[in-house]
């Protein structure tokens, strides 16, 4: 079999193994996404008293997710910069090693507090690894092949979504809850070996001086902002000082970051990137997609397991249609973009997602299960036609040597959007649920018991189980209240997603493909506003 010659700018040895390199990068992405999808299925088990679980409260469950998100999003931008400066392969290897060790520690956690802390450490590893994967793709594939490679990269998220819940369900049914984290360790070991052997090192050949002030402001701003958002969702009250205080600190720090970056001679982030309409619109669309999807995915597991009574394995199987649709269509989204353009592809994809949310508004306690299958296929198809072209548009708007920073910006907006979704939509869900069940809970003895039962559907069902026959009267109203709250959140998500579709239609390019970096491929020069010239460097492993 013959191998095509390497295009200019990519060494022949790297060009020949580019698809093997992509496979190792997908492995890194798989383990990070796999972990979160497994955790969603296992939340009910972790909430159970010992020895089945560790007795995590609703707040503990939220923070086992949010501690990871907080650290991950707060460090993403900085990690992308470090990869550009010191080497993306180094960042990738370090991130995977930290992720593996933290996974082992999470598996051995004996209290909710320990689990939350170790999940935060996993966030450090994920933040180091994630920007490096996309940045390396941009440096080992030439412009013509980047859309296909990014489609595979994005489609692997669908594969992880499919594998995660099924794996989690099997592990939960046959082993203890910690096995959902322990399964990461062998995957990480295999990934580290493959990356060491295959992945080439790449970095910005002329990164300029460090910008410690900018880096510090970005970390403080993102962490404070996301913490405040999460706290507001936890309290279901964004007017509380514990919520708006950190949000205000974060916004002030980010405003100071922008001002500093505009004035410094060596900015960590070139804020002029956001003058590019395609770049700005793309990152906002990504944020909106994850705002809606993360908020809805948080209650989906409780609908299938608590309201419908499915096991963890069965609930995982119900996520397969969403995953399979992404896996099938994401690598082929470039063909749709070539035919209809980025604008039409992304706008219609967003409308598919919105239609899926509207379908959730129709779900009830006895809805035929095939409806969930259809909704999963619909939403997965929509995502598959939004994420790859949007990611290509973001990365294509930047010079290749800044691929790490560009990937970090892409992932930061995803995480901020996802955190907002969990917090805001979670707060709406909790508020509507409490309002709906309050009359029934008023009949319970003791204010503390009523307060505890009103925290969530799971809390209500737990109190009902403790009350025996008397508590059975709570189950039906609790399910009805939850379903009503789910309808409200799904409707709100549909409206937000339609807004994203309009944004994509009016601001993204038409049939002109956004399928490659703004800079010429290979080692071609990229002009800077200050007149300097930078070149892409890819060193053979």
N, C-alpha and C positions, 0 to 999 in steps of 0.2 A: 504494500500500500504506500502510495506517495504522500508526502506532506508538503503543503504549500509553503513557499518561502516566507520568511518573516517580513512583515511590512517594515518600512523604515522606522527606526526609533525603538523597536523592541528586539532585543537580542534573539538570535535564532533558537538558542537552547530554551529560552523562556517561552517563545512562541509555540514550540512543539508541545510543551506540557501545559499550555494555558488552561485546557479543560480539566486536567487533573488538579491544577491549582484551584480552579473554581470549585471542584468537588470538596477540597479540604476547607475552603472558606464557607461553603454551604454547611459543612459539618459543624463549624463554629456557630453559625446562625441557628442551626437546628437545636443545639443543646441549650442555647439561651431561650429560644421561643418554646421549646419542649418543656422546660422547667415551669414556665408561667402557665402554660395550658394544663399541665399535670396538676399544678397547685389549685387551679379553679375547681377541678373535679374533686380534689381531696379536702376542700374547705369544711364540708359537713363533718367528715371524719375527724379532722383536727379539732373541731369544736366539741367533740364528744369527750366526756370525762376519761381520765386514765383508768385502765391501761389502753383502751381503744385509741384515744387521742391524748391531748394535753389540756383539755378544758379551756380552749381559747374562746374568749368572748367575741361578740360581733366586732368590737373595736380592735381586738387582737388580730382578728382575721383581716380586717382592713389594713392594719399596719404591717402585717406580714407581707402584703402586696405593696403597700405604699412606702415602706422603708427601702425596699429595692428600687422603686420608682424614683424616690427622692434622691438617693445617692446616684443612681444611674443617670438621671437627667441633669443633676447638678454638675457632674464631672464629664459629661459627654463632650462638650465643647473643648474643655481643657485637654481631654484625652486625644481628640483629633489633632490639636495643635502639637502635642507631644509626639504623636506618630509622624506628622509631617517633618518635625525637627530632628528627632532621634532615630526614626526608622519605624515603618508601619509593621514590619514583621516582628520587631521586638515588642511593640505594643500588643500585638495579637497574641504572642506567646505568653507574655506576662499576664494579660487579661484572662486567658484560658486557664493558666495555672492557679491564679487567685480564685477563679470561679469554681474550679474543681475542689480546692481545699475547703472553700466556704460551703460547698454542697455537702461534703462529708461532715462538716461541723453541724450543718442544719439537720442532717439525718439523725444526729446524736443529741439534738436539743431536748431538754427535759422540761422546759417551761416556755410559755409564750414569749417571755422577754428574751430568752436566749435565741429562739427562732427568729424573732424580729431583728436582733443584732446580727446574726449570721446571714440573714437575707440582705441586710445592708451591705455586708462584705461581698456578697454575690453581686450586688449592684456595682461595686468597684471593678470587679472582674469584667462584668458585662460592658461597662463604660469604656474600658480599655480595648476590648476586642471588637465591639460592634462597628465603630467608625473605620477601623482598619480594614475590615472585610470589603466594604464598598470601595474604599480608596485603592486597595490593591487591585481590584477588578479594573478600575479606571486606568491602572498603570501596566497591566499585562495584556489587555485587549485593545486593539485598535478601534478607531471610531466606528467603522462599519459593523463591528461585532459587539459593540458595547450594549445596544438595546437587547440583543438576544441574551447576553450574559446577565444583564440586570433582570431580565424576565425570569431566567432560571433562579437567580438570587431571590427575587420576590416570590416566585412560585414555591420555593422551599419553605417559606413561611406557612403556606397551605399544607405542605407535607408534615410540618411540625405540629400544626393544629390537628391534623388527622391522627398522627402517632401519639401525641400527648395524652388526650383524654382516654384513648383505648388502653395505652400503657398504664396510665394512672388508675383506671378502673380495675385492670387485672392485678396490679400491685396492691391496691387497697383491699381487694377481695381475698388475696392469698397471703399477704405479708403485712407488716406493721406500717403505719403511716410514714415513717422515716425513709422507707424504701423509695418514695417518689423523688427524694433528693439523692439517695445513694446511687440510683441508676445513672446519674450524670457522670460519676467518677470514671467508669471504663470508657465512656464516650470521649471524655476530655483527654484521657491518656492516649487513645488512638489518634485523636485530633492533633495533639502535641507532637507525636512522632511524625505524622504525615506532613504537618506544617514545617517542621524542622528540615525535612528532606526535600520538600517540593517548593515551598513558597519563597520567592525572591525578596530581597530587601529593596525598599524604595523609600525615598525621602525627598523633601524639598532641597535642591542643591544650594539654594541661597536664601535661607529663612530669615535673615536679618537678626537683629538683636531681640532678646527676650522682652516681653511686655508684662512684668509681674503685676503691675497695678491693674492692667486690663484683665488678666487671668483671675486675680483675686476678686475684682468687682463682678465678673461673670459668675463665679462660683457662689458668692454671697447672694447675688441677685436671683439666680435660678433656684437655689436651695430655699431662700426665704419665701419667694413667690409660691413655689410648689407646696412648701410646708403650710403656708396660710390657706391655700386652696384646699388641701387635704383636711386641715383642721376645721375649716368652714363646713365641709361635707360631713365630717364626723359629728359635729355639733348640730348639723342641719340648721345653722344660723350664721350667715356671713356678716351679720351686724355685730357679732361678738368681737371684742377687742383681740381675743386670742386668734381670730381669723383675719380680720382686716389689718391688724398691726403688722404681722409678718408680710402680708401682701403689699402693704405700703412700703415697708423696708425694701422688699424685693424690687418694686417698681422704681424706687428712688435709686437703688444701686444699679439697676439696668440702665436707667437714664444717664447716670454718671458714667457708666461704661461706654455708652454711645458717644457722649461728649468727649470723653478721654480718647476714644478710638479715632475720632475725627481730627483731633489736635496733635496726637503723638506722631512722630516721624516713623515709628516702627509699630504699627497697630497689630494686635493679635487677630483682629477681624476687620477686614476692609468693609466698612458699612456702606460703601458705594455699591456693593453687590445688590443691595436692596433697591437701588434705583432701577435695576433690571426688572421690568414688569413681569416677565415670565418667571423669574426666580422668586419674587415676592409672592405672586399668586400661587405658585406651586407649593411653597412651604405652608401657606395659609390653608390651602385645600387639604394637605396632609394632616394638619392640625385638626381641621373640622371632621375629617373622616374618623380619626382616632378619638376625638371628643365623643362622637355618637356611639361608636362601636365599643369602646371600653366601658362606657356607662351601662350599655345594654348587656354586654357579656357578663358583667358582675351579677346581675339578677337572673340571667338565663339559667345558671346552674341550680338556683333555688326553685325556679319554676319547674324544671324537669324532675328534680329530686324530691323537693318538699311538697309541691302542689300535685304533681303527677305521680309521684311515688316510684320513680325509676331508680335503679341502683346506680352507683358511680360508673360502672362499666357501660350500662345502657345509656346513661346521660352522655358519656363520651362518644358512643356510637352515633348519637343524634347530631354530633358536630361534624361527622364525616362528610355530609353533602357540602357544607361550607368549605371544608378543606379541599375536597376533591375538585370542586369547581375552580378554586385558585390554582391548584397544582396543574390542572389541564390547560386553563386559559392564559395564565400569566406569561408563560414563555412565548405564547403566540400573540400577545397583545400588540407587538411591534407590527404585525401584518395588518391589523385593524388601523393602527396609526398611519401606516403607509398609504392605506386606502382612503381614510376619512380625516386624518389629521389629529393632532393632540387635543384640540378644543372639543370636537364632537365626541371623540372616544372617551375622554374623561367626564364630560358633562353627562353623557348617556350612562356611563358606569355609575356615577353618583346617583342618578335617577333610579337605577336598578336597586342600589342600596336603600334609597328612600322608600321604594316600593316594598322592600323586605320589612322595613320598620312599620309601615302601614299594615302589613300582614300581621305583625305582632299585636296590633290593636284589636284584631279579630279573635285572638286566642282566648279560649276559656278553659275551664277545668276538665272538660271532656272533648275538646277539639280532636278530631282524628289525627293520628300521628303523622300521616303523610303530608299534612299541611306544614309541619315543621321541616320536613325534608325538602319540600318545594321552596320554602323561605330560605333555607340554607343554601340551596343551589342558586337562587336568585341573588342573594347578597354576596356569595362567593364569586359569582360571575362578575358582578359589579366591581368588587374589590380588585379582581384580576385585571380589569381594564382601567383602573385608576392608578394603582400603586406603581407598576413598572414605568408607564410613560411619564408620570409625575417625577419619579426618581431620576429618570434619564434627563428630564428638563432641568431639574435642579443641578445635577452634576455637570450637564452640558453647558450651563451658563457660566461655569467657572474654569479657570486654567487648571490643567491636569496636576501641576505641582501642589495645588491647594486642595487636592482631593480629600485629604483627611479632615480639614476644616469644613469643607462642603458637606461631607458625609455626616459630620457632627451636627451641623446646623439642621440638616434633614432629620436626623434622629431626635434632636432636641425638640423640634416642633412637634414631632410625633408624641414624645413623652409628655410635653406640656399639655398638648391637646388631650391625651389619654388621662392624665391626672385631673384635668378640669372635668372631663366626662365622668370619671368615677366620683369626684367630689360633688359637682353640681347636680348631676342626674341622680347620684346616690342620695343627696340631700332631699331632692324632690321626691324620690321614691319613699324615703323614710317618713317625710312629713305627710304625704298623702296616705301612706299606710296607717300611721298613728291616728290621723284624723278619722279614718274609716273604721278602725277597730276600737276607738276610745270608749264608745257607749258600752260595748260588751265588757271591756276591761274594768269599767267603773264598778262592776258587780263583784270583782275579786276582793278578797279580804286583805287589807294592809296596803298602804301607799307604796312601800318598797316593792312589793310583789307586782303591783300594777305598773310601776315604772319599769321594772325589769321586763315584764311581758310585752311592753310597748316598744322595745328597742328594735325588733325585727320580727319577721315571720318565724324564723327559727326559734327565737326567744319565746314567742307566744306558744308555739307548739311544744316547747320544752316545759313551760309552766302547765300547759294543758295535760301533758303526760303525768306530771307530778300530782295533779289534782284528781286523777283517776276518772271515774264515771262523770263527775261534775265537770271535768275539763273537756270532755268530748263536745260539749256545746260550743266551745271556742273554735274548734277546727274548721268548720264550714265558713263562719264569718271571717276567720283569719285568712283563709284561702281567697275568699271573695275580695277582701280588702287588698290583698297583695296583687291579685290580677288587675284590679282597678288601677292601682298605683303603677303597675307595669304598663298598662295601656297609656297612661298619662306620659310616662317617660319615653315610650316608643313613639308616641305622636310628636313629642318635642324633638326627639332625635331625627324624625323624618323631616321636620321643618328646617332643622339645622343643615341636614344633608342637601336639601333642595337649595338652600342658600349657597352651599359649596358648588352645586351644579351650575348655578347662575354665575358665580365667580369664575369657574373654569370656562364657561362659554364666552364671557366678555373679555377675559384677560389672557387666556392662553392662546398660543398661535394656532393657525388653521392647518392647512395641509402641509405647510413647510415643516419637515420633521425636526424635532429637537432631539437629535439622536447622537450627539457627540459633544465633546468639550468645546468651549469657545475658542480655546487655543488650538492651533493646528496639532495634528497627532505627532507622536514620536518626540524627538528632541527639538522640535521647532520652537522658536523664540516666542515669548509672550510679552507684549509691550505693557509697561506700567505707566501710570500717570506721571511718575517722577522721571520718566525717561529711561529707567533702568530696564534691563532685559533679564528674564529668568528662563532657564531651560529645564526640561524634565530629565531626571536621571533615574534609570532603572538598572540596578546592579544585579548581576547574575548571582544566584545563590551559591 
